[in-house]
Structures are given as C-alpha cells and as structure tokens.
C-alpha cells in the first residue's frame, strides 16, 4: 500500500486532538485512515461508515467502539454529527481519539457555529503528485498527466477503466454527495455544468456564458459552482492584485481536482501544475498554520502569468506553464520588471534547464517539484 504524505502529521495531531480529513471522493481518505488500525483488512471494530446500515444505526444511537482510535467515515451526512463527536471527545479525552473523514468540506458544512473549535485539526488530502510518487522520468509524468492522481485509475492505468471511473465518479458526486447535502430542484443540470466547465479550465470563468449555455440565472450558476467547490470537484484561483500594474481584480480561473478529466493537453498540464501548487499551499496551511494563497497574475491588456504563490499575503514565486520547451514568456518578462516577486519560473515537460539572462528559471516540471520540495 502506498504511504500517503499526511501520515506523519496525522500521527502528530492525534496525540491531542481529533483529526478531520477532507478531500474529493475516492482520493484515498478511507485507505489512509485504515492504515492506522492494527488490522485494516478486517477493519476490526474501530471503523464506522455512515453509508453502512449497521454503522448508521450505531452512530444515531450514540454507540461507538471502545477502542483507542475510532474512525468515522462520511459522518458529515449525519445532521447531528458535530454534537455527537464533541460529546464523545470531551468524555473520553486522553483515552480515545477520532479520525473523521468526508468528501464534502467538513469545515464548511457547519450547523449552528463551530462547536468543536479547539478540539480538532482539519487536513485536506490531495491526489497523488510527482514527489509523493517519486516520479523522476517523463514516462511516469505522462502517465500521471493522463490518468490523474486518484489512486484507482492511476495504479490501474487502463484507458477503459479510467473512462468508466470518471463517468461513475461524476454520477456519484451529483447523486450521492450533493443530494445528501443540498436541496436542489434539478440535479441533472449539475452534471451538464460540470461537463461544460471542462473547456473553461485555465481561462477566466464567465458565469454569464454558463448562464446562456444552461438557461438558468447567473445566481443559480454561481451557487452551483460553489457547491462543486465545497465537495472538492473543482476549485477557483483568483487574481493577484499587484501594485504598479492595471491588474484585473475579480475574475477567477477554474480547475478540476481530477486534472485527467480535462480534454486539452495544454490545459490539463496547467491544471496539474495548479493542483501541485494548491497541494503545497494547503499542506503548509493545514500542518503549520501559514496563510497561503494560490493566485494568478493578469492585467487589463491580457498579459498573464499562470500562478503566483503567496505566504502571509507576500508573493514567494511565480510560475508559467508551457508544455513545450518554449522561450521565456513575454508576459513574465513584462511583469518581472514591474511586480516585486522574488522568484520566477517557467516549467515545461521537456528536459532543458537554465537561468535566462533576465533571471527567469526555465526547468522541467519534475525538477521544479523536487527543488521546491512540493508534497
């Protein structure tokens, strides 16, 4: 079994607090949690899944195992889950602890405020990445780009199974996850929206154009995108409002948690880079408490650099994505003279590695991940 990157930080946090693990459906949350049990093959009596009828009855009746560690899977679907785990944690503090997972954002779906404040740490589990898989060659990078970082399709690497997996996952996201959390009139249009977003990856997101395509109001489209973001299907990246340039200030770009769904090769590579940087930002936020932001840079004349990573509102570095070994982007050279960002990178899928005379590091994406020690 592949050892996930959150394992050590979970062990550290479990000493004093409950640990909540959020992340997209089928990213490996349950497998990660079961690795903490002595015999994960039989799940012994420490694992309860809300989708299991027997576990559901026990949870509703407040009957939990007496083992030192209890795993509650998809518990956010239970309306009173927060008061349940609060009571058990307070009663058994020091003798029993809890790993709690959910494919919806456990920190967003709150009822009546955060009654658990100070009792838990929240960690986001991301798909497999280059460094997590120890990828060092272009062949394995191409496989990760094609099959995505979700364990099942990546390790099987079957075209047929991958296509079926994507289709089934979208259906279950809409008909299981969202139906359990949101009361909507028409769930089928959410599938249409998700498919429509594919061609918009990496571009400025226009709610108005989606309104025209789906024949619903802009307010409805915006609320649906919010829902898809809350259940870890998509995420948005907002512009960095740098001084001294006429930067755009509102329009986000959108990306998928599963970049393998993106049809365009260029957009898929950009999505992979975005997901790797978001994983880096979320890890530093969740494990060290840093305020991390993933943004992009674009001015009113459409000059753009794909990503800017900020720590405590201060830019650390900027990244431009190119599938081929192209010359340094003119947009990077323009912004580099005007925006105070310490380091500038242009990453690609080739082999060239050099520092341009303008101080821009051009390097393979594999080496970029290694040098920045991305999780």
DRENDO-1510 file (C-alpha; in Angstrom, 1 decimal, always signed):
<recs>
REC; n; res; u; v; w
REC; 1; UNK; +0.0; +0.0; +0.0 .
REC; 2; UNK; +1.3; +3.4; -0.9 .
REC; 3; UNK; +2.1; +5.6; +2.1 .
REC; 4; UNK; +0.4; +9.0; +1.9 .
REC; 5; UNK; +2.1; +12.3; +2.6 .
REC; 6; UNK; -0.2; +13.2; +5.5 .
REC; 7; UNK; +0.6; +10.1; +7.6 .
REC; 8; UNK; +3.2; +11.7; +9.9 .
REC; 9; UNK; +1.2; +14.9; +10.5 .
REC; 10; UNK; -1.9; +12.9; +11.4 .
REC; 11; UNK; +0.1; +10.9; +13.9 .
REC; 12; UNK; +1.4; +14.2; +15.5 .
REC; 13; UNK; -2.1; +15.8; +15.7 .
REC; 14; UNK; -3.9; +12.8; +17.1 .
REC; 15; UNK; -1.9; +13.0; +20.3 .
REC; 16; UNK; -4.0; +15.9; +21.5 .
REC; 17; UNK; -6.9; +16.4; +19.1 .
REC; 18; UNK; -9.4; +14.8; +16.7 .
REC; 19; UNK; -8.3; +14.9; +13.1 .
REC; 20; UNK; -10.7; +15.7; +10.3 .
REC; 21; UNK; -9.7; +14.7; +6.8 .
REC; 22; UNK; -11.5; +16.3; +3.9 .
REC; 23; UNK; -10.9; +15.8; +0.2 .
REC; 24; UNK; -12.6; +14.6; -3.0 .
REC; 25; UNK; -14.4; +11.4; -3.4 .
REC; 26; UNK; -12.1; +8.4; -4.0 .
REC; 27; UNK; -8.9; +10.3; -3.3 .
REC; 28; UNK; -7.9; +7.7; -0.6 .
REC; 29; UNK; -9.2; +9.1; +2.7 .
REC; 30; UNK; -10.6; +5.8; +3.9 .
REC; 31; UNK; -7.5; +3.8; +2.9 .
REC; 32; UNK; -5.3; +6.4; +4.7 .
REC; 33; UNK; -7.4; +6.2; +7.9 .
REC; 34; UNK; -7.5; +2.4; +7.9 .
REC; 35; UNK; -3.7; +2.3; +7.8 .
REC; 36; UNK; -3.8; +3.5; +11.4 .
REC; 37; UNK; -5.6; +0.3; +12.5 .
REC; 38; UNK; -3.6; -2.8; +13.6 .
REC; 39; UNK; -5.5; -5.0; +11.1 .
REC; 40; UNK; -7.0; -2.8; +8.4 .
REC; 41; UNK; -8.1; -5.8; +6.3 .
REC; 42; UNK; -10.9; -6.7; +8.7 .
REC; 43; UNK; -11.3; -3.1; +9.8 .
REC; 44; UNK; -11.9; -4.6; +13.3 .
REC; 45; UNK; -14.5; -2.7; +15.3 .
REC; 46; UNK; -12.9; +0.8; +15.1 .
REC; 47; UNK; -14.3; +1.8; +11.8 .
REC; 48; UNK; -17.8; +3.1; +11.2 .
REC; 49; UNK; -19.1; +4.3; +7.8 .
REC; 50; UNK; -22.3; +6.3; +7.7 .
REC; 51; UNK; -23.2; +4.6; +4.4 .
REC; 52; UNK; -23.3; +1.3; +6.1 .
REC; 53; UNK; -26.7; +0.5; +7.6 .
REC; 54; UNK; -25.3; -1.1; +10.8 .
REC; 55; UNK; -22.8; +1.7; +11.4 .
REC; 56; UNK; -25.5; +4.3; +10.8 .
REC; 57; UNK; -27.7; +2.7; +13.5 .
REC; 58; UNK; -24.9; +2.8; +16.0 .
REC; 59; UNK; -23.9; +6.3; +15.2 .
REC; 60; UNK; -27.5; +7.5; +15.5 .
REC; 61; UNK; -27.8; +5.8; +18.9 .
REC; 62; UNK; -24.5; +7.2; +20.1 .
REC; 63; UNK; -22.9; +3.8; +20.3 .
REC; 64; UNK; -19.2; +3.9; +19.3 .
REC; 65; UNK; -16.4; +1.3; +19.8 .
REC; 66; UNK; -14.3; +1.4; +22.9 .
REC; 67; UNK; -11.1; +1.2; +21.0 .
REC; 68; UNK; -8.3; +3.8; +21.4 .
REC; 69; UNK; -8.9; +5.1; +17.9 .
REC; 70; UNK; -12.3; +5.4; +16.2 .
REC; 71; UNK; -12.7; +6.2; +12.5 .
REC; 72; UNK; -15.9; +7.8; +11.4 .
REC; 73; UNK; -16.3; +7.8; +7.6 .
REC; 74; UNK; -18.6; +10.2; +5.7 .
REC; 75; UNK; -20.0; +11.2; +9.0 .
REC; 76; UNK; -20.9; +14.8; +7.8 .
REC; 77; UNK; -24.0; +13.3; +6.2 .
REC; 78; UNK; -25.5; +12.9; +9.7 .
REC; 79; UNK; -27.2; +16.1; +10.8 .
REC; 80; UNK; -26.1; +15.9; +14.4 .
REC; 81; UNK; -22.5; +14.6; +13.9 .
REC; 82; UNK; -20.8; +17.6; +15.4 .
REC; 83; UNK; -22.6; +17.3; +18.8 .
REC; 84; UNK; -22.1; +13.6; +18.8 .
REC; 85; UNK; -18.3; +13.6; +18.3 .
REC; 86; UNK; -18.0; +16.6; +20.7 .
REC; 87; UNK; -19.6; +14.7; +23.5 .
REC; 88; UNK; -17.5; +11.6; +23.0 .
REC; 89; UNK; -14.3; +13.5; +22.6 .
REC; 90; UNK; -14.9; +15.5; +25.8 .
REC; 91; UNK; -16.0; +12.4; +27.7 .
REC; 92; UNK; -13.1; +10.3; +26.6 .
REC; 93; UNK; -10.3; +12.8; +26.2 .
REC; 94; UNK; -7.0; +11.2; +26.7 .
REC; 95; UNK; -8.2; +7.6; +26.4 .
REC; 96; UNK; -9.9; +7.7; +22.9 .
REC; 97; UNK; -9.4; +9.7; +19.8 .
REC; 98; UNK; -11.1; +10.1; +16.4 .
REC; 99; UNK; -10.3; +10.2; +12.7 .
REC; 100; UNK; -13.2; +11.7; +10.8 .
REC; 101; UNK; -13.5; +11.8; +7.0 .
REC; 102; UNK; -15.8; +13.4; +4.5 .
REC; 103; UNK; -15.9; +14.1; +0.8 .
REC; 104; UNK; -17.7; +17.3; +1.5 .
REC; 105; UNK; -15.8; +20.1; +3.3 .
REC; 106; UNK; -16.2; +19.3; +7.0 .
REC; 107; UNK; -15.1; +22.8; +7.8 .
REC; 108; UNK; -17.8; +24.4; +5.5 .
REC; 109; UNK; -20.9; +22.4; +6.3 .
REC; 110; UNK; -21.4; +23.7; +9.8 .
REC; 111; UNK; -24.7; +23.9; +11.7 .
REC; 112; UNK; -25.0; +26.4; +14.5 .
REC; 113; UNK; -21.4; +27.6; +14.5 .
REC; 114; UNK; -18.2; +25.7; +15.2 .
REC; 115; UNK; -18.9; +23.9; +18.5 .
REC; 116; UNK; -15.8; +21.8; +18.0 .
REC; 117; UNK; -13.3; +24.7; +18.0 .
REC; 118; UNK; -10.0; +23.8; +19.6 .
REC; 119; UNK; -10.8; +20.1; +19.5 .
REC; 120; UNK; -9.7; +19.1; +16.1 .
REC; 121; UNK; -7.3; +19.8; +13.2 .
REC; 122; UNK; -8.5; +19.8; +9.7 .
REC; 123; UNK; -6.4; +18.3; +6.9 .
REC; 124; UNK; -7.1; +18.2; +3.2 .
REC; 125; UNK; -6.0; +15.1; +1.3 .
REC; 126; UNK; -5.0; +15.8; -2.3 .
REC; 127; UNK; -4.5; +13.4; -5.2 .
REC; 128; UNK; -1.1; +11.7; -5.7 .
REC; 129; UNK; +1.6; +14.0; -7.0 .
REC; 130; UNK; +5.1; +13.8; -8.6 .
REC; 131; UNK; +7.1; +13.9; -5.4 .
REC; 132; UNK; +4.6; +11.7; -3.5 .
REC; 133; UNK; +5.0; +9.0; -6.2 .
REC; 134; UNK; +8.8; +9.8; -6.5 .
REC; 135; UNK; +8.4; +10.4; -10.3 .
REC; 136; UNK; +11.7; +11.1; -12.0 .
REC; 137; UNK; +11.1; +10.4; -15.7 .
REC; 138; UNK; +8.9; +11.8; -18.4 .
REC; 139; UNK; +7.1; +8.4; -19.0 .
REC; 140; UNK; +5.7; +8.4; -15.4 .
REC; 141; UNK; +4.9; +12.1; -15.6 .
REC; 142; UNK; +2.9; +11.4; -18.8 .
REC; 143; UNK; +1.0; +8.6; -17.0 .
REC; 144; UNK; +0.2; +10.9; -14.1 .
REC; 145; UNK; -1.0; +13.6; -16.5 .
REC; 146; UNK; -3.1; +11.1; -18.5 .
REC; 147; UNK; -4.7; +9.1; -15.6 .
REC; 148; UNK; -4.7; +11.7; -12.9 .
REC; 149; UNK; -3.6; +11.4; -9.3 .
REC; 150; UNK; -6.6; +9.5; -7.9 .
REC; 151; UNK; -5.2; +6.1; -6.7 .
REC; 152; UNK; -7.6; +3.7; -8.5 .
REC; 153; UNK; -7.2; +5.0; -12.1 .
REC; 154; UNK; -3.5; +5.9; -11.7 .
REC; 155; UNK; -2.4; +2.5; -10.5 .
REC; 156; UNK; -4.6; +0.5; -12.9 .
REC; 157; UNK; -3.6; +2.7; -15.9 .
REC; 158; UNK; -6.3; +1.2; -18.1 .
REC; 159; UNK; -7.9; +3.5; -20.7 .
REC; 160; UNK; -11.2; +1.7; -20.5 .
REC; 161; UNK; -11.4; +1.6; -16.7 .
REC; 162; UNK; -10.3; +5.3; -16.5 .
REC; 163; UNK; -13.2; +6.4; -18.7 .
REC; 164; UNK; -15.7; +4.4; -16.8 .
REC; 165; UNK; -14.3; +5.6; -13.5 .
REC; 166; UNK; -14.6; +9.3; -14.5 .
REC; 167; UNK; -18.2; +8.7; -15.6 .
REC; 168; UNK; -19.2; +6.9; -12.4 .
REC; 169; UNK; -17.4; +9.4; -10.2 .
REC; 170; UNK; -19.4; +12.3; -11.6 .
REC; 171; UNK; -22.6; +10.5; -11.2 .
REC; 172; UNK; -21.9; +9.6; -7.6 .
REC; 173; UNK; -20.7; +13.1; -6.8 .
REC; 174; UNK; -24.0; +14.6; -8.0 .
REC; 175; UNK; -26.4; +11.8; -6.9 .
REC; 176; UNK; -24.7; +10.9; -3.6 .
REC; 177; UNK; -22.6; +13.7; -2.2 .
REC; 178; UNK; -24.6; +16.7; -3.3 .
REC; 179; UNK; -28.1; +15.1; -2.8 .
REC; 180; UNK; -27.1; +14.4; +0.8 .
REC; 181; UNK; -26.1; +18.0; +1.4 .
REC; 182; UNK; -28.1; +20.3; -0.8 .
REC; 183; UNK; -31.8; +20.5; -1.6 .
REC; 184; UNK; -31.9; +21.3; -5.4 .
REC; 185; UNK; -34.7; +21.2; -7.9 .
REC; 186; UNK; -32.7; +19.8; -10.8 .
REC; 187; UNK; -29.6; +17.7; -10.1 .
REC; 188; UNK; -29.1; +16.6; -13.8 .
REC; 189; UNK; -28.1; +20.1; -14.8 .
REC; 190; UNK; -25.2; +19.9; -12.3 .
REC; 191; UNK; -23.7; +17.2; -14.4 .
REC; 192; UNK; -24.2; +19.3; -17.5 .
REC; 193; UNK; -22.5; +22.2; -15.7 .
REC; 194; UNK; -19.5; +20.0; -14.7 .
REC; 195; UNK; -19.1; +18.9; -18.3 .
REC; 196; UNK; -19.3; +22.5; -19.5 .
REC; 197; UNK; -16.6; +23.6; -17.2 .
REC; 198; UNK; -14.1; +21.2; -18.9 .
REC; 199; UNK; -13.5; +23.6; -21.8 .
REC; 200; UNK; -13.0; +26.5; -19.5 .
REC; 201; UNK; -10.1; +25.2; -17.4 .
REC; 202; UNK; -7.3; +27.8; -17.2 .
REC; 203; UNK; -9.5; +30.6; -18.7 .
REC; 204; UNK; -11.3; +33.4; -17.0 .
REC; 205; UNK; -14.5; +32.0; -15.7 .
REC; 206; UNK; -17.6; +33.7; -17.2 .
REC; 207; UNK; -20.7; +32.9; -15.2 .
REC; 208; UNK; -22.7; +34.8; -17.8 .
REC; 209; UNK; -21.7; +32.5; -20.7 .
REC; 210; UNK; -22.6; +29.5; -18.5 .
REC; 211; UNK; -26.0; +31.1; -17.8 .
REC; 212; UNK; -26.6; +31.2; -21.5 .
REC; 213; UNK; -25.5; +27.6; -22.1 .
REC; 214; UNK; -27.6; +26.2; -19.2 .
REC; 215; UNK; -30.6; +28.5; -19.5 .
REC; 216; UNK; -30.6; +29.3; -15.8 .
REC; 217; UNK; -29.8; +32.5; -13.9 .
REC; 218; UNK; -26.3; +33.7; -13.1 .
REC; 219; UNK; -27.1; +33.4; -9.4 .
REC; 220; UNK; -28.0; +29.8; -9.9 .
REC; 221; UNK; -24.8; +29.0; -11.8 .
REC; 222; UNK; -22.7; +30.8; -9.2 .
REC; 223; UNK; -24.4; +28.8; -6.4 .
REC; 224; UNK; -23.8; +25.5; -8.3 .
REC; 225; UNK; -20.1; +26.3; -8.7 .
REC; 226; UNK; -19.9; +27.0; -5.0 .
REC; 227; UNK; -21.4; +23.5; -4.4 .
REC; 228; UNK; -19.0; +21.8; -6.7 .
REC; 229; UNK; -16.1; +23.6; -4.9 .
REC; 230; UNK; -17.4; +22.6; -1.5 .
REC; 231; UNK; -17.4; +18.9; -2.4 .
REC; 232; UNK; -14.0; +19.1; -3.9 .
REC; 233; UNK; -14.9; +18.7; -7.5 .
REC; 234; UNK; -13.5; +22.0; -8.8 .
REC; 235; UNK; -11.6; +24.9; -7.2 .
REC; 236; UNK; -11.0; +28.5; -8.2 .
REC; 237; UNK; -7.9; +30.6; -8.4 .
REC; 238; UNK; -8.3; +34.4; -8.0 .
REC; 239; UNK; -6.1; +37.2; -9.4 .
REC; 240; UNK; -3.2; +38.7; -7.5 .
REC; 241; UNK; -3.8; +42.4; -7.3 .
REC; 242; UNK; -0.3; +43.7; -7.7 .
REC; 243; UNK; +0.5; +47.4; -7.5 .
REC; 244; UNK; +2.0; +49.4; -10.3 .
REC; 245; UNK; +0.1; +47.4; -13.0 .
REC; 246; UNK; -3.5; +47.6; -14.1 .
REC; 247; UNK; -4.3; +44.1; -12.8 .
REC; 248; UNK; -7.7; +42.5; -13.1 .
REC; 249; UNK; -9.2; +42.1; -9.6 .
REC; 250; UNK; -12.2; +39.8; -9.6 .
REC; 251; UNK; -12.5; +37.1; -12.4 .
REC; 252; UNK; -11.3; +33.7; -11.2 .
REC; 253; UNK; -9.9; +30.8; -13.2 .
REC; 254; UNK; -11.2; +27.3; -12.5 .
REC; 255; UNK; -9.5; +23.9; -12.3 .
REC; 256; UNK; -10.6; +20.3; -11.6 .
REC; 257; UNK; -9.4; +18.2; -8.6 .
REC; 258; UNK; -9.1; +15.5; -11.2 .
REC; 259; UNK; -7.0; +17.0; -14.0 .
REC; 260; UNK; -7.3; +13.9; -16.1 .
REC; 261; UNK; -10.9; +15.0; -17.0 .
REC; 262; UNK; -9.5; +18.0; -18.9 .
REC; 263; UNK; -9.5; +17.3; -22.6 .
REC; 264; UNK; -7.0; +19.8; -23.9 .
REC; 265; UNK; -3.3; +18.7; -23.3 .
REC; 266; UNK; -2.2; +22.3; -22.5 .
REC; 267; UNK; -5.0; +23.0; -20.1 .
REC; 268; UNK; -4.5; +19.6; -18.5 .
REC; 269; UNK; -0.8; +20.3; -17.8 .
REC; 270; UNK; -1.7; +23.7; -16.4 .
REC; 271; UNK; -4.3; +22.0; -14.2 .
REC; 272; UNK; -1.7; +19.5; -13.0 .
REC; 273; UNK; +0.7; +22.4; -12.1 .
REC; 274; UNK; -2.2; +24.3; -10.3 .
REC; 275; UNK; -3.1; +21.2; -8.3 .
REC; 276; UNK; +0.5; +20.6; -7.3 .
REC; 277; UNK; +0.8; +24.2; -6.1 .
REC; 278; UNK; -2.5; +24.1; -4.3 .
REC; 279; UNK; -1.4; +20.9; -2.5 .
REC; 280; UNK; +1.7; +22.7; -1.4 .
REC; 281; UNK; -0.3; +25.7; -0.1 .
REC; 282; UNK; -2.9; +23.6; +1.6 .
REC; 283; UNK; -0.3; +21.4; +3.3 .
REC; 284; UNK; +1.5; +24.4; +4.8 .
REC; 285; UNK; -1.8; +25.9; +5.9 .
REC; 286; UNK; -3.1; +22.7; +7.5 .
REC; 287; UNK; +0.2; +21.5; +9.1 .
REC; 288; UNK; +1.9; +24.7; +10.1 .
REC; 289; UNK; -0.8; +27.3; +10.2 .
REC; 290; UNK; +0.7; +29.5; +7.5 .
REC; 291; UNK; -1.6; +31.8; +5.4 .
REC; 292; UNK; -1.1; +30.5; +1.9 .
REC; 293; UNK; -2.7; +31.7; -1.3 .
REC; 294; UNK; -2.6; +30.5; -4.9 .
REC; 295; UNK; -3.3; +33.3; -7.3 .
REC; 296; UNK; -2.6; +34.2; -10.9 .
REC; 297; UNK; -1.3; +37.5; -12.5 .
REC; 298; UNK; -3.2; +39.2; -15.4 .
REC; 299; UNK; -3.5; +42.8; -16.5 .
REC; 300; UNK; -6.2; +44.6; -18.5 .
REC; 301; UNK; -4.3; +44.0; -21.7 .
REC; 302; UNK; -4.5; +40.2; -21.2 .
REC; 303; UNK; -0.8; +39.7; -20.3 .
REC; 304; UNK; -0.8; +36.8; -17.9 .
REC; 305; UNK; +1.4; +34.6; -15.7 .
REC; 306; UNK; -0.3; +31.4; -14.7 .
REC; 307; UNK; +0.4; +31.3; -11.0 .
REC; 308; UNK; +1.7; +33.3; -8.1 .
REC; 309; UNK; +2.1; +31.6; -4.6 .
REC; 310; UNK; +1.8; +33.9; -1.6 .
REC; 311; UNK; +2.7; +33.4; +2.0 .
REC; 312; UNK; +1.0; +35.7; +4.5 .
REC; 313; UNK; +0.0; +37.9; +1.6 .
REC; 314; UNK; +3.5; +38.3; +0.3 .
REC; 315; UNK; +4.5; +36.7; -3.0 .
REC; 316; UNK; +7.0; +33.9; -2.9 .
REC; 317; UNK; +7.3; +32.9; -6.5 .
REC; 318; UNK; +5.5; +33.0; -9.9 .
REC; 319; UNK; +5.1; +30.1; -12.3 .
REC; 320; UNK; +4.3; +30.0; -16.0 .
REC; 321; UNK; +3.4; +26.6; -17.7 .
REC; 322; UNK; +4.4; +25.5; -21.1 .
REC; 323; UNK; +4.0; +22.0; -22.5 .
REC; 324; UNK; +7.0; +22.5; -24.8 .
REC; 325; UNK; +10.5; +24.0; -24.3 .
REC; 326; UNK; +9.4; +27.5; -25.4 .
REC; 327; UNK; +11.4; +30.7; -25.0 .
REC; 328; UNK; +10.7; +32.7; -21.8 .
REC; 329; UNK; +7.2; +34.1; -21.9 .
REC; 330; UNK; +7.0; +37.8; -22.8 .
REC; 331; UNK; +4.4; +38.2; -20.1 .
REC; 332; UNK; +6.9; +37.0; -17.5 .
REC; 333; UNK; +9.5; +39.5; -18.7 .
REC; 334; UNK; +6.9; +42.3; -18.7 .
REC; 335; UNK; +5.7; +41.6; -15.1 .
REC; 336; UNK; +9.2; +40.8; -13.8 .
REC; 337; UNK; +10.2; +44.4; -14.2 .
REC; 338; UNK; +7.1; +45.7; -12.5 .
REC; 339; UNK; +6.0; +43.3; -9.8 .
REC; 340; UNK; +8.1; +42.5; -6.8 .
REC; 341; UNK; +8.1; +38.7; -6.8 .
REC; 342; UNK; +11.4; +37.1; -5.5 .
REC; 343; UNK; +11.5; +34.1; -7.9 .
REC; 344; UNK; +10.1; +33.5; -11.4 .
REC; 345; UNK; +9.8; +30.0; -13.0 .
REC; 346; UNK; +8.8; +28.7; -16.4 .
REC; 347; UNK; +8.1; +25.0; -16.2 .
REC; 348; UNK; +7.7; +22.5; -19.0 .
REC; 349; UNK; +7.6; +18.8; -19.9 .
REC; 350; UNK; +10.9; +18.7; -21.7 .
REC; 351; UNK; +14.5; +18.5; -20.5 .
REC; 352; UNK; +16.0; +22.0; -20.8 .
REC; 353; UNK; +17.1; +23.6; -17.6 .
REC; 354; UNK; +18.7; +27.0; -17.5 .
REC; 355; UNK; +18.6; +30.5; -16.0 .
REC; 356; UNK; +17.8; +33.1; -18.6 .
REC; 357; UNK; +19.7; +36.4; -18.8 .
REC; 358; UNK; +16.6; +38.1; -17.3 .
REC; 359; UNK; +16.8; +35.9; -14.2 .
REC; 360; UNK; +13.9; +33.5; -15.1 .
REC; 361; UNK; +14.5; +29.9; -14.2 .
REC; 362; UNK; +13.3; +27.6; -17.0 .
REC; 363; UNK; +13.2; +24.0; -16.0 .
REC; 364; UNK; +11.4; +20.7; -16.3 .
REC; 365; UNK; +8.3; +20.4; -14.1 .
REC; 366; UNK; +9.8; +17.3; -12.4 .
REC; 367; UNK; +12.8; +19.2; -11.3 .
REC; 368; UNK; +10.7; +22.1; -10.2 .
REC; 369; UNK; +8.8; +19.9; -7.8 .
REC; 370; UNK; +12.0; +18.3; -6.5 .
REC; 371; UNK; +13.7; +21.6; -5.9 .
REC; 372; UNK; +10.8; +23.3; -4.1 .
REC; 373; UNK; +10.1; +20.1; -2.2 .
REC; 374; UNK; +6.4; +20.1; -3.1 .
REC; 375; UNK; +4.4; +17.4; -1.1 .
</recs>
